[in-house]
């Protein structure tokens, strides 16, 4: 069939990392995301995946790790007569996830068995090494690509503002950010991105310096962050390399992130690191804005170094995927 592809990336999520890596590796990207209840989501996603596999019959399959997706692709690989390479990108929290209670006696052995079908696994930083070693021995560290976006933009507003890039996940210090807004209320506006739950709207209703943007289209989002005075990204997850920090490098805007080992190691002196104490976060934002010129010089230097490292990693991975 004319539409069969030899190399394909399959994911059940819409994520920048997957799209960027698929593009860099020259893979056909196939995304499918259903947000119904768990049964419908997994059933529909599984049917879609089987259809993709039997229509395209790829020789190289890269997936963003999901428990059931790996099982399906590993079984497909097992029953194909031709040699197939299966690569699993394990940068998400799903790598560490375990079932609760007695269910884990079933869940965990299946998870280990499914990873036996993988030829190579990818992780985003060194902090995930202990986790991947429990499941797979052949892995490489591949951080995200620093985005390369070019927009001809005008300022969103003629004002000093910080953007808090949020997904309202459980690893974000939501209450602390609300207090930060109070501390900065007469100085700096805070644009808060992401699809917010109703309770957050109620909490910020009386804060005149907080603007909940909701979900933004790509051009709107990058217009907002590229013209910001500061970008804020927070996580309590130790080994999470945040997309917003990569984007801050891309648009060369000072950024404040959580003081974790993974973030400090990767972003070096390009970022301002902070604990999750509201006063400290507020001071870090003010420092980033006041020292913007000096920080941007550091951002440019770190960005160039990380881009060179990424290109070398991609070159090595391409060679592996192309090898018969």
C-alpha positions in Angstrom: 0.0 0.0 0.0 1.2 3.5 -0.9 0.5 4.9 2.5 2.6 2.5 4.5 5.3 4.2 6.5 8.5 2.5 7.6 9.0 4.7 10.7 6.2 6.0 12.9 5.6 7.7 16.2 2.4 6.8 18.0 1.0 8.7 21.0 -2.2 8.8 22.9 -1.5 12.4 24.0 -1.0 15.8 22.3 2.4 16.8 23.5 5.1 19.2 22.2 8.0 16.8 23.1 6.6 14.0 21.0 5.9 16.3 18.0 9.3 17.8 18.1 11.2 14.5 18.4 9.1 12.9 15.7 9.9 15.8 13.4 13.6 15.7 14.2 13.8 11.9 13.6 11.8 12.1 10.4 9.0 9.9 11.8 5.4 9.9 10.7 3.4 11.3 13.7 0.2 9.7 14.7 -1.7 11.2 17.6 -5.0 10.2 19.1 -6.5 11.6 22.3 -9.9 10.8 23.7 -11.0 12.3 27.0 -14.0 10.1 27.8 -14.1 7.8 30.8 -11.1 5.4 31.2 -12.8 2.4 29.6 -13.9 4.3 26.5 -10.6 6.2 26.2 -8.5 3.0 26.4 -10.8 0.9 24.2 -11.1 3.6 21.4 -7.4 4.3 21.6 -6.5 0.6 21.3 -8.8 0.1 18.3 -7.2 3.2 16.6 -3.7 1.9 17.4 -4.3 -1.5 15.9 -5.7 0.1 12.8 -2.6 2.3 12.5 -0.3 -0.7 12.9 -2.0 -2.8 10.3 -2.5 0.0 7.8 1.1 1.3 7.9 2.9 -1.8 9.0 6.0 0.1 10.3 9.4 -1.3 10.7 10.3 1.3 13.4 7.8 2.2 16.1 8.4 4.9 18.7 5.7 5.5 21.3 5.1 7.9 24.1 4.8 5.5 27.0 1.4 4.5 28.1 0.8 1.2 29.9 -1.7 -0.3 27.4 0.0 1.3 24.3 3.3 -0.5 25.1 1.5 -3.8 25.6 -0.3 -3.5 22.2 2.9 -2.5 20.3 5.0 -5.2 22.0 2.4 -7.9 21.0 2.3 -6.5 17.5 6.1 -6.7 17.3 6.1 -10.3 18.7 3.7 -11.6 16.0 5.3 -9.8 13.0 7.7 -12.0 11.1 10.0 -9.1 10.0 12.4 -7.4 12.4 10.8 -4.4 14.1 12.4 -1.8 16.4 10.3 -0.6 19.3 11.5 2.5 21.1 9.6 3.9 24.1 9.8 7.5 25.3 9.4 7.4 29.0 9.6 11.0 30.1 6.2 11.2 31.8 5.0 10.3 35.2 3.5 7.0 33.8 7.0 5.6 34.1 6.8 5.6 37.9 3.1 4.9 38.2 2.0 1.8 40.1 -1.4 0.4 40.8 -2.8 0.7 44.4 -2.9 -2.2 46.8 -3.3 -5.8 45.7 -3.8 -4.7 42.0 -0.1 -4.0 41.8 0.7 -7.7 42.1 -0.9 -8.0 38.7 0.0 -4.6 37.2 3.7 -4.5 37.9 4.7 -7.9 36.5 2.7 -7.0 33.3 4.5 -3.7 33.1 7.9 -5.4 33.4 7.0 -8.0 30.8 5.8 -5.3 28.4 9.2 -3.5 28.6 10.9 -6.7 27.4 9.4 -5.9 24.0 11.2 -2.6 23.8 14.6 -2.3 22.1 15.4 1.1 23.5 13.9 3.5 26.0 14.3 7.3 26.2 14.3 9.3 29.4 14.5 13.1 29.8 17.0 13.4 32.6 19.3 11.6 35.0 16.8 11.6 37.8 14.7 9.0 36.0 17.6 6.5 35.8 16.7 4.5 38.9 13.1 4.2 37.6 13.9 3.0 34.1 16.5 0.5 35.5 13.7 -1.3 37.2 12.1 -1.9 33.8 14.7 -1.7 31.1 18.4 -1.7 30.8 19.0 -0.2 27.3 18.2 3.5 27.6 19.5 6.9 26.7 18.9 10.4 28.1 17.3 12.7 25.6 16.1 16.1 26.9 13.4 18.0 25.1 14.2 20.1 22.1 14.3 23.8 22.7 11.4 25.1 20.5 12.2 27.2 17.4 9.3 29.6 17.0 9.4 32.8 15.0 6.6 35.3 15.3 6.3 38.9 14.4 4.6 40.1 17.5 3.4 43.2 19.2 3.2 43.5 22.9 0.0 42.0 24.4 -0.4 45.1 26.6 1.7 48.1 27.5 2.3 46.8 31.0 4.8 44.9 33.2 3.6 41.3 33.5 4.7 37.7 34.4 3.2 34.6 32.8 2.6 31.6 35.1 2.4 28.6 32.7 0.1 26.1 34.3 -1.8 22.9 33.6 -3.4 22.9 37.1 -1.7 19.6 37.8 -1.3 18.0 41.3 2.4 18.9 41.3 1.8 22.6 41.1 1.8 24.9 44.2 -1.5 26.5 43.4 -2.2 28.1 46.8 1.3 29.6 46.9 0.9 31.2 43.5 -2.3 32.9 44.7 -0.4 34.3 47.6 2.4 35.5 45.2 -0.3 37.4 43.3 -1.2 39.2 46.5 2.4 40.1 47.2 2.8 41.5 43.7 -0.7 43.0 43.3 0.5 46.7 43.1 3.6 45.9 41.0 3.2 43.2 38.4 0.3 41.6 36.6 0.2 37.8 36.5 -1.2 36.0 33.4 -2.2 32.5 34.4 -2.4 30.1 31.5 -4.2 26.7 31.2 -7.7 25.3 31.4 -8.6 26.3 34.9 -11.1 24.5 37.2 -14.0 26.5 38.6 -12.6 26.8 42.1 -9.6 28.7 40.8 -11.8 31.3 39.1 -13.6 31.8 42.4 -10.3 32.2 44.3 -8.9 34.9 41.9 -12.1 36.8 41.4 -11.0 39.6 43.8 -7.4 39.8 42.6 -7.2 42.6 40.0 -3.7 41.7 38.9 -4.5 38.1 37.9 -5.7 37.2 34.4 -6.8 33.7 33.8 -6.3 33.1 30.1 -7.8 29.7 29.7 -6.5 27.6 26.8 -4.7 29.6 24.2 -3.9 28.9 20.6 -0.2 28.5 19.8 0.2 32.0 18.3 -1.7 33.6 21.2 0.4 31.7 23.7 3.8 32.5 22.2 2.7 36.1 21.8 2.0 36.2 25.5 5.2 34.7 26.7 7.5 36.3 24.1 6.4 39.8 25.3 6.4 38.9 29.0 8.9 40.3 31.5 9.2 37.0 33.2 7.9 33.4 32.8 7.1 31.3 35.9 6.9 27.5 35.9 6.5 25.5 39.2 6.6 21.8 40.0 6.9 19.7 43.2 8.0 16.8 41.0 11.8 16.4 41.4 12.6 15.0 38.0 10.2 17.0 35.8 11.9 19.2 33.1 9.2 21.7 32.4 8.1 22.6 28.9 7.6 26.2 29.9 11.3 26.5 30.8 12.4 25.2 27.4 10.0 27.8 25.8 11.5 30.5 27.9 14.9 29.6 26.5 13.4 29.7 23.0 11.9 33.2 23.3 14.8 34.4 25.5 12.7 35.7 28.4 13.9 35.6 32.0 12.3 32.6 33.8 11.7 31.4 37.4 11.5 27.7 38.1 11.4 25.4 41.0 14.6 24.6 42.8 14.9 20.9 41.9 18.1 19.0 41.0 16.9 18.2 37.5 16.0 21.8 36.6 19.2 23.2 38.1 21.4 20.7 36.3 19.8 21.3 32.9 19.2 25.1 32.9 22.3 26.0 34.8 22.5 29.8 35.4 20.0 30.7 32.7 17.1 30.3 35.2 16.3 31.8 38.5 15.6 29.0 41.0 13.2 29.3 43.9 11.6 27.4 46.7 7.8 27.3 46.9 7.6 29.9 49.6 5.3 32.7 48.3 7.7 35.5 49.4 10.7 33.8 47.8 8.8 33.2 44.5 7.7 36.9 44.4 11.3 38.1 45.1 12.6 35.8 42.4 10.1 37.2 39.9 11.2 40.8 40.8 14.8 39.9 40.6 14.4 38.3 37.1 12.6 41.4 35.8 15.1 43.8 37.4 18.1 41.9 36.0 16.6 41.1 32.6 19.5 42.2 30.4 22.1 40.2 32.3 19.9 37.1 32.5 19.2 37.2 28.7 22.9 37.0 28.0 23.1 33.8 30.2 20.0 32.4 28.5 21.6 32.8 25.0 24.8 31.0 26.1 22.9 28.1 27.7 20.5 27.8 24.8 23.3 27.5 22.3 25.1 24.8 24.4 21.9 22.8 24.9 21.0 23.0 21.2 24.4 21.5 20.3 23.9 18.7 22.8 20.5 17.9 21.5 21.6 17.8 17.8 24.4 15.3 18.8 21.9 13.1 20.7 19.5 13.2 17.7 22.3 12.2 15.3 23.1 9.2 17.4 19.5 8.1 17.7 18.9 8.5 14.0 21.8 6.2 13.3 20.3 3.6 15.7 16.9 3.8 14.0 18.4 3.6 10.5 20.6 0.6 11.3 19.3 -2.7 9.8 
